[in-house]
Amino acid sequence: MADVKVKEKKESTFVADKELSPVINQINKEFGTTKITTLTKAKSFAVKRYFSGSFGIDHITGGGYTYKRILLLYGHKSSGKNSQLYQMLAYNQRLCRHCKGVLPEYFEAKTYDRWTNILVNYKNIPVCNCGKAQGKIFLLLDYEKSLGVEEPRPTIVRSITNRNTGDEINENDFNQQVDILKDLKAKDKLTDVEQSMIKNIETWLQNLDIKEQEITKIPETDYMSACGINIDNLLVAEPKFMDEGIDIVKKIVKSREVDGIIWDSIQAAIPMYVEKRDAEEATMGVEAKLTGLLMRQIGAAFAADDLLDPGEAYKPTVFITSQVRSELGTMYAKPDSYSGGNALAHHISLALEVKRDKFLDQNGREAAWGTVYYGQQTRVRAEKSKISSPGEMFTYDYYFKATPQFPVGTIDHIKEIMDLGIAFSLIKQRGPYFDCNGKTFQGKNALREALAMDPSFTSQLYNDIIKRC
């Protein structure tokens, strides 16, 4: 008679909690882990934050980006979405994913690089001493095909504004209206409605100011390195379909082997179903359906196996980028919104609207048209927030080209701290004089120079700001 192998029953590690009811203890015992407990004891519900790369964004988000959440950054093209994420990557790659301290290789360098200087001298983060130093790990899903190795090349930046309202017009919407006009004019016979459409589009086009500026595009990988990103430690993936990306994200979130996942972007991810259809076949709603699946898969992966496990709170953040969707031809103007269906709007914990207010010259002033652009003033608004109060807004200066004062890929952090200090009345203005921490400075430039030259002075001001947030 063959030997019968009896499968050993796994012993439960559950320990009954005297403060909970017998029913709840029985449920936990059946699962063999803590599925129900009080909120004060549930370690997996702890909100763990980290530096967003911008003091201003830290302020409007209540202290920085959070683990175990879906965060959306949306805006027009070249508004600064990826640049903001690159700043976040640069700073957090220098921090240990275990103890959150600064990695020794950066801390013990003879001179701090500019990112380590911010972490050590402004945010007062200590050196990693856990004995297993490992930088935070991020995965970028490149649906946009924005990564690659290439030589610098000239490119045209087009600015389209409505001269009557001053509103900036999205170039994709402009091109769409031009194509509609061409198609209508190519017809032999036109209905009254089509003639009216031609007249409306032509009137709209006549009220537009279109300007073009030639700039030099920096290769994406070189630009990422200039922004401080260690591309050797940045995980990348190039999924063919949206379906494939969903499987990757679900497995990575469950594994807890990365600290953040960047899905770039939601519009560029094509469902397998759409790829196999002819151009004439309707595919409406397929993207929204898969977006809903993605959200539910991430939500399921976020669910804690054991509420008492502190590690459950450190499941990776999922960042999603999205272009805005503008509606033209309507009787009343509608605000720009992000696409992705109702599922995306429902599941995200934070939606940041990123918008370029104006281009900057090398001196930090608004750049005149036809001159060289060195940076831009970026406005970020928390359109939705479950991690802080919604509606908060902040503007910072970002430089994508080197200036005498700022290298490539730099946020003007001193200006950020000054703006926050003024907003919280920690910096008080008396005519041309500014009072800060018992010191008086004549002129804003004198205060700025003092903050730039004295990290301890800046750190003290920043710590006072945090207490007011």
Secondary structure, DSSP 4 states (H G I P E B T S, - for coil): -PPPPPPPPPPP-----TTS-HHHHHHHHHHTS--S--TTT-GGG---EE--S-HHHHHHTTSSEESS-EEEEEESTTSSHHHHHHHHHHHHTTBBTTT-PBPHHHHTSSS--HHHHIIIIIS-PPBP-SS---B--EEEEESS--------EEEEEEEEEETTT-PBPPHHHHHHHHHHHHHHHT-SS--HHHHHHHHHHHHHHHTEEEEEEEEEEPPHHHHHHHTT--GGGEEEE--SSHHHHHHHHHHHHHHT--SEEEEE-TTT---HHHHTS-TTS--TTHHHHHHHHHHHHHHHHHS-S-TT-GGGGGPPEEEEEEEEE---S-SS----EE-SHHHHHHH-SEEEEEEEEEEE-TTSSBPPTTS---EEEEEEEEEEESSS-TT-EEEEEEESS--SS--SSEE-HHHHHHHHHHHTTSEEEETTEEEETTEEEESHHHHHHHHHH-HHHHHHHHHHHHHH-
